[in-house]
Amino acid sequence: MTIAVYCQHVLGVGHLFRSLEICRALAPRPVVLITGGPPVEAALPENVREFRLPALVMDERFSELRPAAPGGDLEALRRERRRLLSSLFAAAAPEAFVVELYPFGRKAFGFELDPLLAGYGRRAGGPGFAVCSVRDVLVEKRAVRDYEERVVARLNRDFDAVLVHADPRVVRLEETFGRLADLVPPVLYTGFVTSRPPAGARDRLRCALRLGEDDRLVVASAGGGSVGFPLLAAVLEAVRCLEGSRRLFLQVFTGPFLPPEDFQRLQAAAGPRVRVERFSREFLSWLAAADLSISMGGYNTTMNLLAAGVPALVWPFPQNREQRLRCRRLEALGALAVLEDADLDPSRLARAMAAQLERPRPPPVEVDLNGAQATARWIAEHLGVPTPPAGA
């Protein structure tokens, strides 16, 4: 039995890593992960084969797709992607097709998804099982009535289930989608999707860094990096304002999509106890080892913060409601503290960092973080195959 998982990361990397976690939980079943964004350094689970389509990215205004290769022909690339996907489905004949976000988002990819979904799912009389995989919060839409009408029609025609990767005690999908009651396919909450730090990660990494009990490690990160430079630059300035008896070390992860010139500026501003890197496959271990995290408020990062149990200051991406809504709910639970734009002033940020570093580590927050495992079990049950044990 083969499962196809479709995920297009055209701006950040959160969607990709969430899909990878679901793919990992589906093991030992073989999974074809269909991607088509910029290359990302990510280890694939053993049960996963990546099928890369010619890359598309968002333009500078975050409004339209364009070929990742400069000067590429968008229409020719679209035709080639459709051809490749048709050939893949003919050869692999997947029994389940998990589609990340569409049709709640990714409207620009309808040119290749609609032909695949037409007549594929059981609801449409086809041979497979079509699943919409969607996160907790949807971004705002201008023409809300037309948007929701289109989503409802597409889901009711082509999909067999909607899996919402959230804990409904924190946020519910109907808060950002008003027509949920009109959906015919079942809508199920899986819990949030995240991986966990390896056992002993905190002690191992702090030992490798030669950090003593009184030393403080701060990890600053910006998700994919496309919009995180203001936060990271502010953190570097704020660290200079922090002077005390304890030694403070700063590890910065910029994300793979931070522009090269901004990456160089951050490296030039780094002091002797500051290290600037793009990415780490051990990011969760770094969070477990840290005494404070300062980050953007994307889905994956905030769930990583909960999994690691690290004190956190979070600056939500200001362009839409998604990160702010999630972060405010988690702040109300005591899981993190939200930074406003004015808090990026270096002196204000330094005071916020100092206050967090003096507080004891918070107790774990009661939020369901087992979304990948629940997703895998639900798909297995509905395909009529043995269900993997909980925690597998």
Secondary structure, 3 states (H helix, E strand, C coil): CCEEEECCCCCCCHHHHHHHHHHHHCCCCCEEEEECCCCCCCCCCCCEEEEECCCEEECCCCCCEEECCCCCCHHHHHHHHHHHHHHHHHHHCCCEEEEECCCCCCHHHHHHHHHHHCCCECCCCCCEEEEEEECCCCCCCCCHHHHHHHHHHHHHHHCCEEEECCCCCCCCHHHCCCCHHHCCCCEEECCCECCCCCCCHHHHHHHHCCCCCCCEEEEEECCCCCCCHHHHHHHHHHHHHCCCCCCEEEEEECCCCCCHHHHHHHHHHCCCCEEEECCCCCHHHHHHHCCEEEEECCHHHHHHHHHHCCCEEEECCCCCCHHHHHHHHHHHCCCCEECCHHHHCHHHHHHHHHHHHHCCCCCCCCCCCEHHHHHHHHHHHHHCCCCCCCCC
